[in-house]
Amino acid sequence: MDHSIGPKSLAAFDRARALIPGGVNSPARAFGAVGGSPLFIDRAEGAYIFDIDGRRFLDYIGSWGPMILGHACPEVVDAVVRAVGRGSSYGAPTEAESELAEQIIDAVPSIERVRLVNSGTEATMSAIRVARGATGRDKVIKFAGNYHGHVDSLLVAAGSAAATLGVPDSPGVTAGAGGDTIVLPYNDVAALEEAFNQHGSKIAAVILEPVVGNMGLVIPSSEFLNSLRSITEKAGTILIFDEVMTGFRLAYGGAQQRFGITPDMTTLGKIVGGGMPLAAYGGRADIMDQVLPAGKVFQAGTLSGNPVAVAAGSATLRILKEESPYDSLDKMGDRLSEGLADAATAAGVPHQVQHVGSMVTLFFNPDPVRNWDDADRSDREAYARYFWGMIGEGIYMPCSQFEALFFSRVHTEAMIDQTIDAAKKVLASF
Ligand SMILES: *Cc1c(COP(=O)(O)O)cnc(C)c1O
């Protein structure tokens, strides 16, 4: 197996490991799930990322979702440079924040008011607090394999790096913090009905990824989404779509627009910050007006609505609205998915390719993946072989079976075809 990590990246990882836990500032980056040492990055441009050994890779991580316009998009870079020259933080309101809020409210069907925060974790943490404050109830339902950031109460049966690294329930999360969280299997309407029959009047919120990216790509059944909406409405429970990954990715208005289901609250991150640390939560005005200083639910942030991050987010949304690349991204997603499936079929490798738009997962699994138990039966070792094979071909895929790949509006048909050819070669060697 050619691990293909250059000497500079290896040395950089040794240095980092003595300084930073595990050598990384977020666990998904450490390549732990595929065994080996991560590439250290020098720069990125368009569809490509360059490591410090001077090698170029076609990038299918895109910073785990934000880079839908491609890396170093000139308009976004200009907006950031202009903003930072005017001072990088004031701790006071700006008109640019209202501009971005207008863009978000215009885009996302469920959002009438929105609060800007700094990370997806903060967005989901705050949304849960507001839902509890607004309903006066304690319990929250989440789904196994869904990831909502490292919020204590949601770090139970969590996806993404938590699943990848085998700590879906983290040490340090107290029984109290997790005790009001009910975990259900995804796509299981009977389990949802049963939970509401038992606890209905105590459930403040249901939070979910409306298309899951964090256990690999898992698609919700329309029965599941419809039941979620009708059951929560009947019970007076707040339905929260965690669209940190899917917002502005699966449609300009996110998964809720794509599937025509309107939740009560929505969390956003990744694309909304255009590659800068910015996220948001919003929803119905009567719910959001519970937040201080309009209401009494406390939530604050020294750098929230940071002018540099707002400039990046605002420029990104402006381009997405003007260009509306979603039809083209859908076509490319179909092309990539069919190509990867054909490559696996030709090689006789048991597989499922699941995708929505520009989010795709090749599962090394003979059966459809509808929930975490299905995902967990995938062949992680086969995924690791595939990952390193693709690295050898100059293609940077997500370093875990339980992460979706992302591509951008600057990934061309030729690049997609090159990726399919590489996959054919890699899978044929299995
Ligand atoms: C990435 C992600 C988060 C966490 O966002 P951070 O900015 O990493 O804190 C939350 N929910 C979903 C669905 C995500 O994909």
The ligand as an SDF file (V2000), in Angstrom:
LIG
                    3D

 15 15  0  0  0  0  0  0  0  0999 V2000
  -20.0230   20.2370   10.9170 C   0  0  0  0  0  0  0  0  0  0  0  0
  -21.3320   20.0220   11.5610 C   0  0  0  0  0  0  0  0  0  0  0  0
  -21.6480   20.5610   12.8210 C   0  0  0  0  0  0  0  0  0  0  0  0
  -20.6190   21.2290   13.6780 C   0  0  0  0  0  0  0  0  0  0  0  0
  -20.1410   22.4040   13.1540 O   0  0  0  0  0  0  0  0  0  0  0  0
  -18.7400   22.9820   13.6940 P   0  0  0  0  0  0  0  0  0  0  0  0
  -18.5910   24.2820   12.9750 O   0  0  0  0  0  0  0  0  0  0  0  0
  -17.7150   21.9520   13.3500 O   0  0  0  0  0  0  0  0  0  0  0  0
  -18.8760   23.1530   15.1640 O   0  0  0  0  0  0  0  0  0  0  0  0
  -22.9380   20.4450   13.2890 C   0  0  0  0  0  0  0  0  0  0  0  0
  -23.8760   19.8100   12.5650 N   0  0  0  0  0  0  0  0  0  0  0  0
  -23.6170   19.2700   11.3680 C   0  0  0  0  0  0  0  0  0  0  0  0
  -24.7140   18.6050   10.6060 C   0  0  0  0  0  0  0  0  0  0  0  0
  -22.3390   19.3470   10.8300 C   0  0  0  0  0  0  0  0  0  0  0  0
  -22.0790   18.7680    9.6510 O   0  0  0  0  0  0  0  0  0  0  0  0
  1  2  1  0
  2  3  1  0
  2 14  2  0
  3  4  1  0
  3 10  2  0
  4  5  1  0
  5  6  1  0
  6  7  2  0
  6  8  1  0
  6  9  1  0
 10 11  1  0
 11 12  2  0
 12 13  1  0
 12 14  1  0
 14 15  1  0
M  END
$$$$
